[in-house]
Amino acid sequence: MNSDRQLLNGDEAVALGALHAGVRLGTGYPGTPSTEILETLDQLGGKAQWSPNEKVALEVGIGVAFAGARALVTMKHVGLNVAADPLFTAAYTDVEGGLVVVSADDPGMASSQNEQDNRRLARAAAVPMLEPADSQEAYDFTRLAFELSERWKIPILLRLTTRVCHAKTVVHPRAPEEGLPEPNFLRDIPARVMIPAFAKPAHRRLRAKLAEIAAWNEAEGPVRHETGGTELGILSTGVSAVHAREAAPGASHLSIGMTYPLPMERLRSFAQSVDRLVVIEEGDPVLVEDLRAAGIPVEGKPEAFRFGELDVARVRRILERDNTPEPVPPRGKPPELCPGCAHRGVFEALRDLDCIVSGDIGCYTLGVLPPFSAMDTCVCMGASIGVGLGLRHVLPEEQARRVVSVIGDSTFVHSGITGIAEMVYNPPPTGHLVLILDNGTTAMTGLQEHPGTGRALDHSPTHKMDFAALARAMGVQNVHVVQTNDKKLSMKDLISDLLARPELSLVVAQQPCVLAAPKIRVYDRAAAAELRAEACAAVADD
């Protein structure tokens, strides 16, 4: 993939940019719309791996950067919440190698539980942020991010949105970078050990870095200025800039690539050159608030346009100050659990037993819909166990005994293990029941691997986590591993029996995802063939 002209989506462009920037390791957790970045990096020959969750992925990336090598860490927007703990402190440290963290935001919640705008997190964490508008900028900004990260020894956030991630545009790659130094650890305790004595001066260094980066952004940052009429000026960023240029081709446009820290004097000068300045941005009015705080008069969008993605028609309505109700989009076919899905029988049992179901994030979340309607809560990855325990602690006994926590295999690895620790440490008087719906893959994001599948990102064999052994070792009293396609099994009777016990119980309900099963068989055959080849080679050597 080194031709002069390629048609790539934003995720693929980031992967190619990272490869050409000399990335030594890409880490992350799969989450739409970011998933394809690491998969593409692996396909291109780069080193990429899935981590149990985003926090661990970023910590691994920080270690790579401390070793003087370049690291790419990818996640969707809610994943950055999980990674926020290391991110906020990593900003204080001096990273020797480039560290670029991708936040793939999801305006409109095409596949997410909230619509948060991670430009807020860049400001809270004091981490510079770049926002590409198309695949070419996704490629260019990825490479630029590594350069800036190493120049100022600071993590850089690269914010994509769903439309940029998945839309294909032409990319003209540049020659891959050469001559990068080999990884080498240089001890620098004051810059990397964030005890208060070192963190206090580190915070001052961080603010000095941001001032220097702001000055760089003023002088040579990625800004696109198109001069048009003086009646209307449009300030935009990301994919909104593409919509704005099409919606108002005669206006003057200023599109900024680095949205934190802002090139405030550039923005002030642009504002003074036009009669009316409108900010076009998806999500929260982040730029509007920043500019108004700096005393720059700007016009934002009405509150109704804060929700969902923007497009050309919506931008035209904003520019025309059209506040009439928007047309209601036609209802599509609601999602549902696949025919033959292993989860269906479990949700039938939960429904028939009138359980209070504390649910989690994954394809099994669809158990909330008819004909099952068997999920009562869903907050974030791993919350099913903690929320279920909270319900158990305070509900009247009759209701408490109906509470069940339901979690998937990948989600359990991601954030469920600490829930088990809470359960055995603070057991409710009525006990508790956790169901792990183990379909052998990370199904909702496109059948990715995780530590419970026994396969790495490239599907090669690796160590497989044993959920049942883990639960027993942690102190769960009743642990059952069942095959949901076992004709002799009554899931309803098993759940009913465990709910009646004032004890802690965990059931691992196994059956491969119907979509993943054929691929899993191929991976298993390949692994078996590799083992046979290794055995034959060993015999030949003897």
C-alpha positions as CSV (number, residue, x, y, z in Angstrom):
1,M,0.0,0.0,0.0
2,N,2.7,2.5,-1.0
3,S,1.2,3.7,-4.4
4,D,0.9,7.4,-5.1
5,R,-2.9,7.4,-4.9
6,Q,-5.1,5.3,-2.7
7,L,-8.8,5.2,-1.7
8,L,-8.9,4.7,2.0
9,N,-11.3,5.3,4.9
10,G,-10.1,7.3,7.8
11,D,-9.2,4.3,10.0
12,E,-7.1,2.8,7.2
13,A,-5.4,6.2,6.6
14,V,-4.5,6.4,10.3
15,A,-3.0,2.9,10.1
16,L,-1.0,3.7,7.0
17,G,0.2,7.0,8.5
18,A,1.3,5.2,11.7
19,L,3.1,2.6,9.7
20,H,4.9,5.2,7.6
21,A,5.7,7.1,10.8
22,G,7.6,4.1,12.1
23,V,5.3,2.9,14.9
24,R,6.8,0.1,16.9
25,L,3.5,-1.1,18.5
26,G,-0.2,-0.4,18.1
27,T,-2.4,-1.2,21.1
28,G,-6.1,-0.7,21.8
29,Y,-9.5,-2.2,22.5
30,P,-12.0,-2.8,19.7
31,G,-14.8,-0.4,19.6
32,T,-16.8,1.0,16.6
33,P,-15.8,3.3,14.8
34,S,-12.1,2.8,15.7
35,T,-11.7,-1.0,15.4
36,E,-10.3,-1.1,11.8
37,I,-7.2,1.0,12.7
38,L,-5.3,-1.8,14.4
39,E,-6.7,-4.5,12.1
40,T,-5.4,-2.6,9.1
41,L,-2.0,-1.9,10.8
42,D,-1.6,-5.6,11.3
43,Q,-2.6,-6.4,7.7
44,L,0.0,-3.8,6.5
45,G,2.7,-5.6,8.4
46,G,2.9,-3.5,11.5
47,K,2.8,-4.8,15.0
48,A,-0.6,-4.5,16.6
49,Q,-2.4,-6.2,19.6
50,W,-5.6,-6.0,21.5
51,S,-5.4,-5.2,25.2
52,P,-8.0,-6.3,27.8
53,N,-9.2,-2.7,28.0
54,E,-8.3,0.8,27.0
55,K,-6.5,1.7,30.3
56,V,-4.1,-1.2,29.8
57,A,-3.6,-0.4,26.2
58,L,-2.6,3.2,27.0
59,E,-0.3,2.0,29.8
60,V,1.4,-0.3,27.4
61,G,1.7,2.6,24.9
62,I,3.2,4.8,27.6
63,G,5.8,2.1,28.3
64,V,6.7,2.0,24.6
65,A,7.1,5.7,24.5
66,F,9.2,5.7,27.7
67,A,11.5,3.3,25.8
68,G,12.0,5.9,23.1
69,A,9.8,4.2,20.5
70,R,6.6,5.3,18.8
71,A,3.3,3.9,20.0
72,L,-0.3,4.2,18.6
73,V,-3.2,3.6,21.0
74,T,-6.7,3.3,19.6
75,M,-10.2,3.4,21.2
76,K,-13.7,4.7,20.7
77,H,-14.8,7.8,22.6
78,V,-16.1,6.0,25.7
79,G,-12.9,4.0,25.8
80,L,-11.1,7.3,26.6
81,N,-13.1,7.4,29.8
82,V,-11.5,4.1,30.8
83,A,-8.0,5.3,29.8
84,A,-8.4,8.7,31.4
85,D,-6.5,7.8,34.6
86,P,-3.2,7.2,32.8
87,L,-3.8,9.9,30.2
88,F,-4.2,12.7,32.7
89,T,-0.9,11.9,34.4
90,A,1.0,10.9,31.2
91,A,0.5,14.5,30.1
92,Y,2.8,15.5,33.1
93,T,5.5,13.1,32.1
94,D,8.1,13.4,29.4
95,V,7.5,10.7,26.8
96,E,10.6,10.1,24.8
97,G,9.0,8.4,21.8
98,G,5.9,9.6,20.0
99,L,2.7,8.7,21.8
100,V,-0.5,9.2,19.8
101,V,-3.9,8.3,21.2
102,V,-6.9,7.9,18.9
103,S,-10.3,8.9,20.2
104,A,-13.0,7.8,17.6
105,D,-16.1,9.8,18.6
106,D,-19.6,8.8,17.6
107,P,-21.9,11.8,17.0
108,G,-25.4,10.4,16.6
109,M,-24.6,7.3,18.6
110,A,-24.6,4.9,15.7
111,S,-23.1,2.3,18.0
112,S,-22.6,3.8,21.4
113,Q,-24.4,4.4,24.7
114,N,-23.6,8.1,24.8
115,E,-22.7,11.1,22.6
116,Q,-19.9,12.6,24.5
117,D,-17.6,15.1,22.9
118,N,-14.0,14.2,23.7
119,R,-12.7,17.7,22.8
120,R,-13.7,18.3,26.4
121,L,-11.3,15.6,27.6
122,A,-8.4,17.1,25.7
123,R,-8.9,20.4,27.6
124,A,-9.4,18.6,30.9
125,A,-6.3,16.4,30.4
126,A,-4.3,19.3,28.9
127,V,-3.3,17.2,25.9
128,P,-3.0,18.7,22.4
129,M,-5.7,17.5,20.0
130,L,-5.7,17.2,16.2
131,E,-8.9,16.7,14.2
132,P,-8.8,15.5,10.6
133,A,-11.6,16.3,8.1
134,D,-11.0,13.4,5.7
135,S,-8.7,10.5,5.0
136,Q,-5.9,12.6,3.6
137,E,-5.8,14.6,6.8
138,A,-6.2,11.5,8.9
139,Y,-3.0,10.2,7.2
140,D,-1.1,13.6,7.5
141,F,-2.3,14.4,11.0
142,T,-1.2,10.9,12.3
143,R,2.3,11.6,11.1
144,L,2.2,15.2,12.3
145,A,1.0,13.9,15.7
146,F,4.1,11.7,16.2
147,E,6.4,14.6,15.2
148,L,4.7,17.0,17.7
149,S,4.6,14.3,20.4
150,E,8.4,13.8,20.2
151,R,9.2,17.5,19.8
152,W,7.4,18.4,23.1
153,K,7.5,15.0,24.8
154,I,3.8,14.9,25.3
155,P,0.9,12.6,24.3
156,I,-1.2,13.8,21.4
157,L,-4.9,13.1,20.9
158,L,-6.1,12.4,17.4
159,R,-9.9,12.8,17.3
160,L,-11.8,11.1,14.6
161,T,-15.6,10.9,14.2
162,T,-17.7,8.1,12.7
163,R,-18.0,9.8,9.3
164,V,-14.2,10.3,9.0
165,C,-13.5,6.8,10.2
166,H,-15.7,5.0,7.7
167,A,-15.9,7.4,4.6
168,K,-13.4,6.7,1.9
169,T,-11.5,9.6,0.2
170,V,-8.3,9.7,-1.8
171,V,-5.0,9.7,0.0
172,H,-1.6,10.6,-1.4
173,P,1.0,8.9,1.0
174,R,4.5,10.2,1.5
175,A,7.7,8.2,1.8
176,P,8.0,6.3,5.0
177,E,10.1,7.8,7.7
178,E,13.6,6.5,8.0
179,G,16.4,6.7,10.5
180,L,14.4,6.7,13.7
181,P,16.5,5.8,16.7
182,E,16.4,2.4,18.2
183,P,14.5,2.0,21.4
184,N,16.6,2.7,24.5
185,F,15.7,3.4,28.1
186,L,17.2,6.5,29.6
187,R,16.5,7.0,33.3
188,D,14.7,10.3,34.1
189,I,13.0,9.9,37.4
190,P,11.8,13.5,37.9
191,A,10.1,13.4,34.5
192,R,8.4,10.0,34.9
193,V,7.8,9.2,38.6
194,M,4.8,11.4,39.4
195,I,5.0,11.7,43.2
196,P,4.0,15.1,44.4
197,A,7.5,16.4,44.6
198,F,8.0,15.7,40.9
199,A,4.5,16.3,39.7
200,K,4.3,19.9,40.9
201,P,7.1,21.1,38.7
202,A,5.9,18.7,35.9
203,H,2.6,20.5,35.9
204,R,4.4,23.8,35.3
205,R,6.4,22.2,32.5
206,L,3.1,21.0,31.0
207,R,1.6,24.4,30.9
208,A,4.8,25.8,29.4
209,K,4.7,23.1,26.7
210,L,1.1,24.0,25.9
211,A,2.0,27.7,25.5
212,E,4.8,26.7,23.1
213,I,2.4,24.4,21.1
214,A,-0.1,27.3,21.0
215,A,2.5,29.5,19.5
216,W,3.5,26.9,17.0
217,N,-0.2,26.5,16.1
218,E,-0.4,30.3,15.5
219,A,2.6,30.3,13.3
220,E,2.5,27.1,11.3
221,G,-0.3,24.9,12.6
222,P,-2.6,23.0,10.2
223,V,-5.1,25.7,9.2
224,R,-7.0,25.9,5.9
225,H,-8.1,29.4,4.9
226,E,-10.3,30.0,1.9
227,T,-11.1,33.6,1.2
228,G,-14.6,34.4,0.0
229,G,-17.1,37.1,0.7
230,T,-16.8,39.2,3.8
231,E,-20.5,39.0,4.6
232,L,-20.1,35.4,6.1
233,G,-17.2,33.7,7.7
234,I,-17.4,30.1,8.8
235,L,-15.1,28.5,11.3
236,S,-15.1,24.7,11.3
237,T,-13.2,21.6,12.2
238,G,-13.2,18.0,11.3
239,V,-15.8,16.6,8.9
240,S,-18.0,19.7,9.6
241,A,-15.5,21.7,7.4
242,V,-16.4,19.5,4.4
243,H,-20.1,20.1,4.9
244,A,-19.6,23.8,5.5
245,R,-17.7,24.3,2.2
246,E,-20.4,22.6,0.2
247,A,-23.2,24.4,2.1
248,A,-21.7,27.9,1.6
249,P,-19.1,27.9,-1.2
250,G,-19.1,31.7,-1.4
251,A,-18.3,32.3,2.2
252,S,-14.9,32.7,3.7
253,H,-13.8,29.5,5.5
254,L,-11.2,28.9,8.2
255,S,-10.8,25.2,9.1
256,I,-8.4,24.4,11.9
257,G,-6.7,21.1,12.4
258,M,-5.3,21.5,15.9
259,T,-8.3,22.3,18.1
260,Y,-6.4,22.4,21.4
261,P,-4.5,24.6,22.1
262,L,-6.2,27.0,19.7
263,P,-4.5,29.5,17.4
264,M,-6.5,32.3,19.1
265,E,-4.9,35.2,17.3
266,R,-5.5,33.6,13.9
267,L,-9.1,33.1,14.9
268,R,-9.4,36.7,16.1
269,S,-8.0,38.0,12.9
270,F,-10.4,35.9,10.8
271,A,-13.3,37.1,12.9
272,Q,-12.3,40.8,12.2
273,S,-12.3,40.1,8.5
274,V,-15.9,39.1,8.2
275,D,-19.2,40.7,9.1
276,R,-20.8,37.5,10.6
277,L,-18.8,34.6,12.0
278,V,-20.6,31.3,12.4
279,V,-19.0,28.2,14.1
280,I,-19.9,24.9,12.5
281,E,-19.0,22.0,14.8
282,E,-20.6,18.7,15.6
283,G,-21.5,17.9,19.2
284,D,-21.0,20.4,22.1
285,P,-20.4,24.1,21.4
286,V,-16.7,23.7,22.4
287,L,-15.2,26.2,20.0
288,V,-18.0,28.7,20.5
289,E,-17.4,28.7,24.3
290,D,-13.6,29.0,23.8
291,L,-13.9,31.9,21.4
292,R,-16.5,33.8,23.4
293,A,-14.3,33.4,26.5
294,A,-11.5,35.0,24.5
295,G,-13.8,37.9,23.7
296,I,-14.3,36.9,20.0
297,P,-17.9,37.4,18.9
298,V,-19.2,34.3,17.2
299,E,-22.5,32.7,16.4
300,G,-23.1,29.1,17.3
301,K,-25.8,26.6,16.3
302,P,-29.2,26.3,17.9
303,E,-29.5,23.6,20.6
304,A,-31.4,21.2,18.3
305,F,-28.3,20.8,16.2
306,R,-26.2,19.7,19.1
307,F,-27.6,16.2,18.7
308,G,-26.5,13.8,16.0
309,E,-24.2,14.2,13.0
310,L,-24.2,17.3,10.8
311,D,-24.6,17.2,7.1
312,V,-24.9,19.7,4.3
313,A,-28.6,20.2,4.7
314,R,-28.3,20.8,8.5
315,V,-25.4,23.2,8.0
316,R,-27.5,25.2,5.6
317,R,-30.3,25.4,8.2
318,I,-27.8,26.6,10.8
319,L,-26.6,29.3,8.4
320,E,-30.1,30.4,7.5
321,R,-31.1,30.5,11.2
322,D,-33.8,28.0,10.4
323,N,-35.2,26.8,13.8
324,T,-38.2,25.0,12.5
325,P,-38.5,21.3,13.6
326,E,-36.4,19.0,11.5
327,P,-38.1,16.2,9.6
328,V,-38.4,13.0,11.6
329,P,-36.2,10.3,10.0
330,P,-38.0,7.2,8.9
331,R,-37.8,4.3,11.3
332,G,-35.5,1.6,10.3
333,K,-35.7,-2.1,11.2
334,P,-34.8,-2.5,14.8
335,P,-31.7,-4.6,15.6
336,E,-32.2,-8.1,17.0
337,L,-30.3,-11.1,18.3
338,C,-29.2,-13.3,15.3
339,P,-31.3,-16.4,14.6
340,G,-29.6,-19.3,16.3
341,C,-27.7,-16.9,18.7
342,A,-26.6,-18.7,21.9
343,H,-27.9,-15.9,24.0
344,R,-31.6,-16.4,23.0
345,G,-32.2,-19.3,25.3
346,V,-30.6,-17.5,28.3
347,F,-32.9,-14.4,27.8
348,E,-35.9,-16.6,27.4
349,A,-35.1,-18.1,30.8
350,L,-34.5,-14.7,32.4
351,R,-37.8,-13.4,30.9
352,D,-39.8,-16.5,32.0
353,L,-38.4,-16.2,35.6
354,D,-39.2,-12.5,35.7
355,C,-35.6,-11.8,36.7
356,I,-34.3,-8.2,37.4
357,V,-31.5,-8.2,34.8
358,S,-28.5,-5.9,35.3
359,G,-27.1,-5.9,31.8
360,D,-23.9,-4.8,30.0
361,I,-22.4,-3.6,26.7
362,G,-22.3,-6.0,23.8
363,C,-24.6,-7.7,21.3
364,Y,-26.4,-9.4,24.1
365,T,-27.7,-5.9,25.1
366,L,-30.3,-6.6,22.4
367,G,-31.9,-8.9,25.0
368,V,-33.7,-5.7,26.1
369,L,-35.8,-5.8,23.0
370,P,-38.9,-8.0,22.3
371,P,-39.6,-10.8,22.3
372,F,-37.3,-11.1,25.4
373,S,-37.5,-7.7,27.1
374,A,-35.1,-9.2,29.6
375,M,-32.7,-6.4,30.6
376,D,-33.4,-3.7,33.1
377,T,-30.1,-1.7,33.3
378,C,-27.2,-1.0,31.0
379,V,-24.6,1.7,31.9
380,C,-21.1,1.0,30.7
381,M,-18.6,-1.8,30.2
382,G,-18.5,-4.1,33.2
383,A,-21.3,-2.2,35.2
384,S,-23.6,-5.2,35.2
385,I,-21.9,-6.8,38.2
386,G,-21.6,-3.7,40.3
387,V,-25.1,-2.4,39.5
388,G,-26.5,-5.9,40.2
389,L,-24.7,-6.0,43.6
390,G,-26.1,-2.6,44.5
391,L,-29.6,-3.8,43.7
392,R,-29.0,-6.9,45.8
393,H,-27.8,-4.9,48.8
394,V,-30.9,-2.7,49.2
395,L,-33.9,-4.4,47.6
396,P,-36.4,-6.4,49.7
397,E,-35.4,-10.0,49.8
398,E,-38.1,-11.2,47.4
399,Q,-36.9,-8.7,44.7
400,A,-33.2,-9.1,45.6
401,R,-33.4,-12.9,44.9
402,R,-34.5,-12.1,41.3
403,V,-31.4,-9.9,40.5
404,V,-29.0,-11.4,37.9
405,S,-25.9,-9.8,36.3
406,V,-25.4,-10.6,32.6
407,I,-22.1,-9.9,30.9
408,G,-20.3,-11.0,27.8
409,D,-16.9,-12.7,27.6
410,S,-14.9,-9.8,26.2
411,T,-16.7,-7.4,28.5
412,F,-15.9,-9.6,31.5
413,V,-12.2,-9.4,30.6
414,H,-12.5,-5.7,30.0
415,S,-14.1,-4.6,33.3
416,G,-15.9,-7.5,34.9
417,I,-13.1,-9.0,37.0
418,T,-13.1,-6.2,39.5
419,G,-16.8,-6.7,39.8
420,I,-16.2,-10.3,40.9
421,A,-13.7,-9.0,43.5
422,E,-16.3,-6.6,44.8
423,M,-18.8,-9.5,44.9
424,V,-16.6,-11.8,47.0
425,Y,-15.4,-9.0,49.2
426,N,-18.8,-7.5,50.0
427,P,-21.3,-10.3,49.3
428,P,-25.0,-9.4,49.6
429,P,-27.0,-11.3,52.2
430,T,-29.0,-13.0,49.4
431,G,-25.9,-13.9,47.4
432,H,-25.7,-13.1,43.8
433,L,-25.7,-14.7,40.3
434,V,-23.5,-13.6,37.4
435,L,-24.0,-15.0,33.9
436,I,-21.1,-14.8,31.5
437,L,-22.4,-15.2,28.0
438,D,-19.3,-16.6,26.3
439,N,-19.6,-16.7,22.5
440,G,-15.9,-16.9,21.9
441,T,-15.4,-13.5,20.3
442,T,-16.0,-9.7,20.6
443,A,-19.0,-10.0,18.4
444,M,-20.6,-6.5,18.4
445,T,-17.5,-4.7,17.0
446,G,-16.8,-7.3,14.2
447,L,-15.6,-10.6,15.7
448,Q,-12.3,-9.5,17.3
449,E,-10.2,-11.6,19.6
450,H,-9.7,-11.1,23.4
451,P,-7.8,-12.8,26.2
452,G,-10.6,-15.3,26.6
453,T,-10.5,-16.7,23.1
454,G,-7.0,-18.1,23.1
455,R,-6.1,-16.1,19.9
456,A,-4.2,-12.9,19.4
457,L,-5.3,-10.0,17.1
458,D,-4.0,-11.8,14.0
459,H,-5.9,-15.0,15.2
460,S,-2.7,-16.8,16.0
461,P,-2.9,-19.0,19.1
462,T,-2.0,-17.6,22.5
463,H,-2.8,-18.2,26.2
464,K,-6.5,-18.5,26.9
465,M,-8.0,-17.1,30.1
466,D,-10.1,-19.6,32.1
467,F,-13.1,-17.7,33.5
468,A,-14.3,-20.6,35.7
469,A,-10.9,-21.2,37.3
470,L,-10.5,-17.4,37.9
471,A,-13.9,-17.2,39.7
472,R,-13.1,-20.2,41.9
473,A,-9.7,-18.8,42.8
474,M,-11.3,-15.5,43.7
475,G,-13.8,-17.2,46.1
476,V,-17.1,-17.7,44.1
477,Q,-18.9,-20.6,45.7
478,N,-20.9,-22.1,42.8
479,V,-19.2,-22.1,39.4
480,H,-20.8,-23.8,36.4
481,V,-19.6,-24.1,32.8
482,V,-22.4,-25.1,30.5
483,Q,-22.9,-25.5,26.8
484,T,-26.1,-23.7,25.8
485,N,-26.7,-26.1,22.9
486,D,-26.8,-29.0,25.3
487,K,-30.2,-30.6,24.9
488,K,-30.1,-32.0,28.4
489,L,-29.6,-28.5,29.9
490,S,-32.5,-26.5,31.3
491,M,-31.1,-23.0,31.7
492,K,-34.3,-22.0,33.4
493,D,-33.9,-24.7,36.1
494,L,-30.2,-23.9,36.6
495,I,-30.9,-20.1,37.1
496,S,-33.8,-20.8,39.4
497,D,-31.8,-23.1,41.6
498,L,-28.9,-20.7,41.9
499,L,-31.2,-17.8,42.7
500,A,-32.6,-19.7,45.6
501,R,-29.2,-20.0,47.2
502,P,-27.9,-17.3,49.6
503,E,-24.5,-17.9,47.9
504,L,-22.3,-16.4,45.2
505,S,-22.7,-18.1,41.8
506,L,-21.2,-17.7,38.4
507,V,-22.4,-19.5,35.2
508,V,-20.2,-19.5,32.0
509,A,-22.7,-20.2,29.2
510,Q,-20.6,-21.2,26.2
511,Q,-21.5,-21.5,22.6
512,P,-19.6,-19.8,19.7
513,C,-21.2,-16.9,17.9
514,V,-23.0,-18.2,14.9
515,L,-21.2,-15.6,12.7
516,A,-17.8,-16.4,14.2
517,A,-18.0,-20.2,14.4
518,P,-16.9,-20.9,10.8
519,K,-13.9,-18.6,11.3
520,I,-13.0,-20.1,14.6
521,R,-12.9,-23.6,13.1
522,V,-10.5,-22.3,10.5
523,Y,-8.3,-20.7,13.1
524,D,-8.3,-23.9,15.2
525,R,-7.4,-26.1,12.3
526,A,-4.5,-23.7,11.4
527,A,-3.3,-23.8,15.0
528,A,-3.5,-27.6,15.1
529,A,-1.5,-27.8,11.8
530,E,1.1,-25.5,13.3
531,L,1.5,-27.6,16.4
532,R,1.8,-30.8,14.2
533,A,4.5,-29.1,12.1
534,E,6.4,-28.0,15.2
535,A,6.2,-31.6,16.6
536,C,7.4,-33.1,13.4
537,A,10.3,-30.6,13.3
538,A,11.2,-31.5,16.9
539,V,11.2,-35.2,16.0
540,A,13.4,-34.5,13.0
541,D,15.9,-32.6,15.1
542,D,16.2,-35.5,17.5
